[in-house]
């Protein structure tokens, strides 16, 4: 099962995919505001990664978590 680990915070399963998408959104906004291409690309990558695995998690009823 995937685990999203940040100091003092840990998430498993679908919550990890939501966290990945949230982090991607933050990075995307920061990248656009600060005009940093690498932050924007990293944000998009996290959003896509989190979204794909969240959809996979819902369609398989959590068996891919």
Buried (B, 14 or more C-beta within 10 A) or exposed (E): EBEBEEEEEEBEBBBBBBBBBBBBBEBBEBBEEEEBEEBBEBBBBBBEBBBEBBEBBEEEEEEBB
